[in-house]
Amino acid sequence: MGRAGAVTSTDVRTKFVEVQHRQLAYRSIGNGIDLILCTRFRGTVDTWDPAFLDELAVRFRVITFDYSGTGRSTGEANYDPKSLARDVIALADGLHINRFVLGGWSLGGHAAQVVATVWPERVAQLILVGTTPPGPNLHGPTPAFSACALRPRATLDDETILFFEPMSAESRESAAVSRHRLTTRKKDRSPDVPEDLYMKLLQQSSHADSFHDDGGYLDHLERTAMPILVISGDHDIGFPVENWFNLSRKWRSLLLTVLPRSGNGVHHQYPKLVAHIISCFVQYERLGAGLRD
């Protein structure tokens, strides 16, 4: 996990960048290729598993952030993917990052796909974890996922249902270990997104469990030469991997990776493996396309 003596995700301090009349809270670890990560529904900088971030930081400069109006970021909160995408570009501009690798988890994957469509010149490679493609999908979230996702205080059982595979003893154990890692940071934490806010945002956007294609995203991503990596668990009850199967033969540059006995938080169950898959993907693609401006 990370390099000896390096600043880790549990001790790096939160910083702030002033962008367009608001402050975005962010953290940055590592010194490699810029990798910006967009978090999930109700997520903040503290909902990423430290083991995953620290493993990524061996090869990347990993940047996590709070969306506008959530966590410690100011401004007006909005869960519409277009609004979240604007946060990504505002953050990159504020940090003077011209081109970057972009990752998105769950709802953050919707935002990442908007960025890759609207600002393709800014994104070198696109990494999508536990998310869904644009437009109507044949496979939707289960009632259990939706119920657990809206509970104000998630228990270990809730998180196991949401992000892991309850039918697997190995996955249940991984859920408990990951939950513990998420509590190791004691200071300088971002506050949870309060229930009244996330329920309001959910009602306003109607996109937390689907990805409305109101910007030609599907057509663009099918044609783009931008390398796209999708990583899913084989039993994601929030964003079923089955929605990606047909697209793996249609999208020009899509690589689909499915890991066993896992769910929406596949990178929390297999933090080192998923980080290494991402690293290998980016390094391999750079040999052909590079991170050219």
C-alpha positions in Angstrom: 0.0 0.0 0.0 1.8 3.1 -1.2 5.4 4.0 -0.8 7.2 3.9 2.5 7.2 7.3 4.1 4.7 8.8 1.5 1.7 10.8 2.6 -1.3 8.4 2.6 -5.0 9.0 2.1 -5.7 8.8 5.8 -3.2 11.6 6.8 -3.2 13.9 3.8 -4.8 17.2 4.7 -7.9 18.6 2.9 -7.2 21.6 0.7 -9.5 24.0 -1.0 -9.6 25.6 -4.5 -11.6 28.7 -5.3 -13.6 28.2 -8.5 -16.4 30.3 -9.9 -17.6 31.8 -6.5 -17.4 28.5 -4.6 -14.7 26.4 -2.8 -14.2 22.8 -3.8 -12.6 20.6 -1.1 -10.1 18.2 -2.4 -7.3 15.9 -1.4 -4.2 14.8 -3.5 -1.8 12.0 -2.9 1.0 10.6 -5.1 3.1 12.3 -7.8 2.4 10.5 -11.0 -0.2 11.0 -13.8 -3.1 13.1 -12.8 -6.2 10.9 -11.9 -9.3 12.7 -10.8 -12.0 10.5 -9.1 -15.7 11.3 -9.0 -17.5 9.7 -6.1 -20.8 8.0 -5.6 -24.3 9.0 -4.5 -24.0 10.5 -1.0 -20.2 10.3 -1.3 -17.4 12.6 -0.1 -13.6 12.4 0.0 -14.1 10.0 2.9 -16.1 7.4 1.2 -13.2 6.1 -0.9 -11.4 3.1 0.7 -7.9 4.2 1.7 -6.4 0.9 0.6 -7.6 1.6 -3.0 -6.4 5.2 -3.0 -3.0 4.4 -1.6 -2.4 1.7 -4.1 -3.4 4.0 -6.9 -1.0 6.7 -5.5 2.0 4.4 -6.2 1.6 5.4 -9.9 -0.8 8.3 -10.0 -1.4 11.7 -8.5 -4.8 10.8 -7.1 -7.3 13.6 -6.6 -10.6 13.2 -4.8 -13.0 15.9 -4.1 -16.4 16.9 -2.6 -19.1 17.9 -5.1 -20.4 21.5 -4.8 -22.6 21.9 -1.7 -21.6 18.6 -0.2 -19.0 17.6 2.3 -16.8 20.6 2.8 -17.4 22.2 -0.6 -19.5 25.3 -0.8 -21.9 26.4 -3.5 -25.2 24.9 -4.6 -25.5 21.1 -4.5 -27.0 19.3 -7.5 -26.8 15.6 -8.4 -27.5 16.2 -12.1 -24.5 14.6 -13.9 -24.0 17.8 -16.0 -23.6 19.8 -12.8 -21.2 17.2 -11.3 -19.3 17.2 -14.6 -18.8 21.0 -14.3 -17.3 20.5 -10.9 -14.7 18.2 -12.4 -13.7 20.8 -15.0 -13.7 23.6 -12.5 -11.5 21.6 -10.2 -9.1 20.7 -13.0 -8.9 24.3 -14.1 -8.4 25.5 -10.5 -5.5 23.0 -10.1 -4.1 24.0 -13.6 -4.5 20.4 -14.9 -5.0 20.5 -18.6 -5.4 16.7 -19.3 -6.0 13.9 -16.9 -7.2 10.4 -16.4 -10.8 10.5 -15.1 -12.5 7.9 -12.9 -16.1 7.7 -11.7 -17.8 5.3 -9.3 -21.6 4.8 -9.5 -23.2 8.2 -9.8 -19.7 9.6 -10.4 -19.5 7.4 -13.4 -22.4 9.3 -14.9 -20.6 12.6 -14.3 -17.3 11.1 -15.8 -19.1 10.1 -19.0 -20.5 13.6 -19.4 -17.1 15.1 -19.0 -15.6 12.7 -21.5 -18.4 13.7 -24.0 -18.5 17.4 -23.5 -14.8 18.0 -22.9 -13.1 15.0 -24.7 -9.9 17.0 -25.2 -9.4 17.1 -21.4 -9.7 13.3 -20.7 -6.9 10.9 -21.7 -8.5 7.7 -20.4 -11.9 7.0 -18.8 -12.3 4.6 -15.9 -15.8 3.6 -14.9 -16.4 1.5 -11.7 -19.8 0.1 -10.6 -21.8 2.4 -12.9 -24.1 2.3 -15.9 -24.0 3.4 -19.5 -26.2 6.3 -20.8 -29.8 5.8 -21.8 -32.4 3.2 -21.0 -31.1 0.0 -19.5 -32.7 -3.5 -19.5 -31.5 -4.2 -16.0 -32.2 -1.8 -13.2 -31.4 -1.6 -9.4 -33.2 -4.0 -7.1 -35.5 -2.8 -4.4 -33.0 -3.9 -1.7 -30.3 -1.6 -3.2 -32.6 1.4 -3.4 -33.9 0.9 0.2 -30.4 0.5 1.7 -29.0 3.4 -0.3 -31.5 5.9 1.3 -31.1 4.9 4.9 -29.5 7.8 6.9 -27.2 5.5 8.9 -25.9 2.5 6.9 -25.1 -0.5 9.0 -22.5 -3.1 8.0 -25.3 -5.3 6.7 -26.6 -2.3 4.6 -23.1 -1.7 3.1 -22.6 -5.4 2.4 -25.9 -5.4 0.4 -25.1 -2.1 -1.3 -21.4 -2.6 -2.3 -20.5 -6.3 -1.8 -21.9 -9.8 -2.3 -23.9 -11.0 0.7 -24.0 -14.6 -0.5 -20.2 -14.8 -0.4 -18.4 -15.3 3.0 -15.2 -13.8 1.4 -17.1 -10.7 0.2 -18.8 -10.3 3.6 -15.4 -10.4 5.3 -14.1 -7.8 2.8 -17.0 -5.6 3.6 -16.1 -5.6 7.3 -12.4 -4.9 6.6 -13.2 -2.1 4.2 -15.6 -0.5 6.6 -12.9 -0.5 9.3 -10.4 1.1 6.9 -12.9 3.9 6.2 -12.9 4.8 9.9 -9.2 5.1 10.3 -9.1 8.8 9.5 -10.0 10.6 12.7 -9.4 14.3 11.9 -10.1 16.6 9.0 -13.0 14.5 7.7 -15.8 15.7 5.4 -19.3 15.6 7.0 -21.7 13.1 5.6 -24.3 14.3 3.1 -27.4 14.9 5.3 -30.6 13.0 4.6 -32.7 16.1 3.8 -30.1 17.2 1.2 -29.6 13.9 -0.6 -33.4 13.3 -0.7 -33.9 16.7 -2.1 -31.2 16.2 -4.7 -32.5 12.8 -5.6 -36.0 14.2 -6.2 -34.6 17.1 -8.3 -32.3 15.0 -10.5 -34.1 11.6 -10.8 -30.7 10.3 -12.2 -29.1 8.7 -9.2 -30.1 5.2 -10.3 -30.2 5.8 -14.1 -28.3 7.9 -16.6 -30.6 10.0 -18.7 -29.0 10.5 -22.2 -29.9 14.1 -22.8 -26.6 15.0 -24.3 -25.8 12.5 -27.0 -23.5 10.7 -24.6 -24.2 7.1 -25.9 -23.5 8.0 -29.5 -20.3 9.9 -28.6 -18.9 7.2 -26.4 -19.7 4.5 -29.0 -17.6 6.3 -31.6 -14.8 7.8 -29.5 -11.2 6.5 -29.6 -10.7 7.6 -26.0 -9.7 4.4 -24.1 -12.6 3.4 -21.7 -12.2 0.8 -18.9 -15.3 -0.5 -17.2 -14.8 -2.5 -14.0 -17.9 -4.2 -12.4 -18.7 -6.8 -9.9 -20.5 -9.8 -11.2 -23.5 -9.2 -8.9 -24.0 -5.4 -8.8 -27.6 -4.9 -7.6 -27.3 -1.2 -8.1 -25.9 -1.0 -11.6 -26.0 -4.5 -13.1 -23.0 -5.4 -15.2 -25.4 -7.0 -17.7 -26.1 -3.5 -19.1 -22.6 -3.4 -20.5 -22.5 -6.7 -22.3 -24.0 -5.6 -25.6 -22.0 -2.4 -25.6 -18.7 -4.3 -25.3 -19.1 -5.2 -29.0 -20.4 -1.8 -30.1 -18.2 0.8 -28.4 -15.0 1.3 -30.3 -12.6 1.5 -27.3 -14.4 -0.2 -24.4 -12.7 -2.8 -22.2 -15.0 -4.5 -19.8 -13.6 -6.3 -16.7 -15.9 -8.3 -14.4 -14.7 -9.5 -11.0 -16.2 -12.4 -9.2 -18.4 -12.6 -6.0 -18.6 -8.8 -5.8 -21.0 -5.9 -6.1 -21.0 -2.1 -6.7 -18.0 -1.5 -4.5 -15.7 -3.9 -6.3 -12.7 -1.6 -5.8 -13.3 -1.8 -2.0 -13.4 -5.6 -2.1 -10.4 -5.9 -4.3 -8.5 -2.6 -3.7 -5.1 -3.7 -4.8 -6.3 -5.7 -7.8 -8.6 -3.0 -9.1 -5.8 -0.4 -8.7 -3.4 -2.6 -10.6 -5.9 -3.2 -13.4 -6.4 0.6 -13.7 -2.6 1.2 -13.7 -2.0 -1.5 -16.3 -4.8 -0.1 -18.5 -3.5 3.4 -18.4 0.1 2.5 -18.9 -0.7 0.2 -21.9 -2.9 2.8 -23.5 -0.2 5.5 -23.1 2.2 3.4 -25.2 -0.2 3.9 -28.1 -1.9 7.2 -27.6 0.1 8.9 -24.8 -0.9 11.9 -22.7 -0.3 14.4 -25.5 -1.7 17.9 -25.2 
